[in-house]
């Protein structure tokens, strides 16, 4: 590559040593990048968890970064313990740059909700299906086949995805970005925990104060109904605005 002033690394699971394709990819740790400065934004170790600091070969690479911003508490802890510094906790880019990712709802749309994810547990499917049937809601599955939904849109691209989220009455998901786009569009949502995405999802709902939208098998049907029917709490929007300002401050500082 040609020499540059700054390289921004991120976002998402660039440092996940359990990632199925890019685990331990040196490029994401700055190796071979001809930059005067290295900066990370919303980087994550994903579902990689350990009580020990990072191996020195990885920690030494991350010490070359002049600014580090992460998206979840697990990643923050790993950086704190391995590099002896406190990284910034910043928003996912889709939430941070909301005007880029948000679409206006289409008028006259049908009574519909989005299903986004795969491998949902049976208890979750039953509760979402019961909520939809009781209200005549048409469930649209985006990107993945979920037979319990009413419609499968398997080839949905980015623009269609954003529009479908804007048109939805509510969102049922077990993906991090399912939660992100629900929050982005101020849609009621329920998220089932999954082992692979547990760190990111748990950190997101905790950070914005949306704990009630992360459901477990013990949650009664009334909990699902309330989470999918009622508007998001105003405190969630206040918290996102606060985090957006903090993330902007981090980027301003990182690029000075």
Secondary structure as GFF3:
##gff-version 3
##sequence-region A 1 256
A	DSSP	beta_strand	4	9	.	.	.	ID=ss1
A	DSSP	three_ten_helix	26	29	.	.	.	ID=ss2
A	DSSP	beta_strand	35	43	.	.	.	ID=ss3
A	DSSP	alpha_helix	56	62	.	.	.	ID=ss4
A	DSSP	beta_strand	65	70	.	.	.	ID=ss5
A	DSSP	alpha_helix	73	83	.	.	.	ID=ss6
A	DSSP	beta_strand	88	89	.	.	.	ID=ss7
A	DSSP	alpha_helix	93	96	.	.	.	ID=ss8
A	DSSP	alpha_helix	98	101	.	.	.	ID=ss9
A	DSSP	beta_strand	112	116	.	.	.	ID=ss10
A	DSSP	alpha_helix	122	135	.	.	.	ID=ss11
A	DSSP	beta_strand	138	142	.	.	.	ID=ss12
A	DSSP	beta_strand	151	153	.	.	.	ID=ss13
A	DSSP	alpha_helix	158	167	.	.	.	ID=ss14
A	DSSP	beta_strand	170	173	.	.	.	ID=ss15
A	DSSP	alpha_helix	176	184	.	.	.	ID=ss16
A	DSSP	beta_strand	188	192	.	.	.	ID=ss17
A	DSSP	alpha_helix	198	208	.	.	.	ID=ss18
A	DSSP	three_ten_helix	211	213	.	.	.	ID=ss19
A	DSSP	beta_strand	214	215	.	.	.	ID=ss20
A	DSSP	alpha_helix	221	229	.	.	.	ID=ss21
A	DSSP	alpha_helix	234	254	.	.	.	ID=ss22
###
